[in-house]
Amino acid sequence: MGPMARKSKSKERMVETMRVLLQKQGYNGTGMNQVVKESGSPKGSVYFHFPGGKEELAVAAIRKASEEIQARFGAIMASGKGPGAMIEAVCGVLIAELKESGFEKGCPAATVALEASAYSEHLQQACVDLYDVYISTLTALFEDVWGNPEAARSGAFFVLSSIEGALLLAKTYKSEAPLLSVGAHLKHWCDQQFTPE
């Protein structure tokens, strides 16, 4: 493995480590020394790859999470199930991830949005971009059925807000119950909204 491949792997490890730490402990709770230690990267490589320091690394981590969410969410949306079943499946994926992490890993953008977006335009935009993955996908899904872009976007915000709130509660209570409940309610809501008369 040449020096460039090692540098690339080191950068990827730092981004992935930061993503996990943001999910577990947020932006303010994550220090660069912890990222270096847990990623196994040389300390000097942090500022080589991320001259903007912690903020730039956090933005990269949120963008990576956005790409992963887009791929995972896209696969669920391409399943051909109805909107309610698809949204319930998203809740199921989140439950599985929470349980696998011992209820430590929440949304990679939620804590950052609350903590840092007020003083960092770059972090705020990265969080908006992540949430836009959900909003644009849900809007397109609902618009296909409703044919009304404004109602579809409003419905997308309703669904995302419900899921984000349930994810926060599930992590706080260390229980899948909030996501199970919200998933079932959203499925029922969607089934009512999208059942042909």
N, C-alpha and C positions, 0 to 999 in steps of 0.2 A: 504494500500500500504506500503510495507516494505521499509527499508532504501536503499536497492539495486535498487529497482524499481524507487525510487525518484531520486537516483544518475543517473540512466540511462536516465530518462526523462530530467533531467537537462542538461546532456551532449548532448542529441538530440536537445534540444531547443537552446543550444549555437551554435551547428553546423549549424542548420537551420537559425538562426539569422545571423551568419557570412556569410552564402551563400547569403542571400538576400542583406546584406550590401555590399558584394563584387560586386554584380550585379549592385547595385545602385551607389556606390561611390568609388569602388576600394579598393585596399589594403592599400595604404598610407592614404587614407581618413577615414579609419575605425580604431577606437581605442578600446581597450579592455574594457574601462569603458562603452562605448556605447553598446558593446555586452552584458555585464553584465546587464545593465539597461533594454535593449530591450528584452532580453531573460527571465528576471525575475529570474535569477539564483543567488545563493549566490556568492559573490566575491571570496571567498576562493576556491570555486569548480572549477574555471577556471584552476588554476595551479595544482589542484588535478587531473583533467581529462586530462589536456594538459600541462605537465611540460615544454614543449618547447615553451609555450606561444602563442603569436599571430601567429607565423609562423606555428606551429603545428596545431592550430585550423583552419587556412586558408587552409592548406593541406587537413584536414578532410572535410572541407566544399566543396572544389573542387572535392574531391573523391565522396562525396554524390551526388553532381550535376552530375558527370559522370554516376553514377548508374541510376539516374532518366532519364538522356538523353538516356542511353542505352535502358531502358525499353520503353520509349516513341517512340524513333526512331525505335526500333525493332518492335513495334506494327504497325507503319506506313509501314515499309518495308515488313511486313508479310501480308499486305492487298491484295497483289496479283495484284495491279495496275502496270502499266508500270513505268519505271524509272522516266520519266518526271513528271507524275502525282504524284508519291511519293515525289519527291523533291519539287514540288509545294505545296504539303500538309505540308511538313516540314516548308516551309516559312509561310504557313497559321497558323500553331501552334505558331510560333515565333511572328507573328503579333498579335494573340489573347493575348499572354502573355504580349507583350509590351503595348497594349491598356489597359489591365486590370491593369497594374502598372502605368498608366498615363505616359507611355514612360520613365519610370525611370530605369527599370531593363533590362540590356543588358546581354551579355554572361558572365557567372561567371568566365571564365578564361581569357578573352581578356585583361581587365585592369591589372590583376595580371601579365599576361605574359609580358606586356609592362613595368610595374612598377618594379616588384620584381624578375623576373626570372634571371636577370643579376647578382644579388648578392645572390640568394638563389637557390641552386641546388634542394632542396626538392620542392619548389614551381614551379620551372621550370619543373620538372618531373611530378608533378601533372597536370600541364597545358598540357603537351605532352600527358599524359594518357587520359585526357578529349578529346582532339582533335582526338586522335587515335580511340575513339569510332566512331566518324563520318567517319574518313578515312577508317577504316577497314570495316565498314558496306557498305559504298559506293563502295569501291574497290571490295568487294564480289559481290555486285549487278551488277557492270559493267563487271566484269570478267565472270559472268554467260552468258552475252550476247556477249561480245567481244572475250572471250577465250584468252585474252592477258593480263597477270598480270601487265606488265609495263604500258601499255596504260590505264588499269583500274585504277591503282594508280595515274597516272598523271591526269586522269579525275576526280578522287576523290578530289585531291588537288585543281583543278580548281573550282569545285562546292563548296567546303567548303570555299575557299577564297572569292568567289562571295557572298555567304550567310553571312559570317562574316563581309565583307565590307558593305553589305546592312543593316545588323543589326546595325552596328555603325552609319551609316547615318540615319537610321530610328529613332534611339534614339536621335541623335543630332538635326535632323529637327523636332522631335516629330510628325512624319508622317509615315504612313504605306506605302507610295508611293515607297520608295526604295526597300522594300521587295516584294511588289506586282510586280514591274517591273522586278527585278532579278528572282523571281519565274517564271514569264511568259517567260522570255528569256531562263532560264535554261530548262524549259519544252520543249520549241521549239528546243533548242539544242539537248536535249536527244531524242526527237521524230525523229529528223533528223539522229542522230547517230545510233539509234536502230531500225529504220524502215527497215524490210527486203526488199531487192531489188527484 
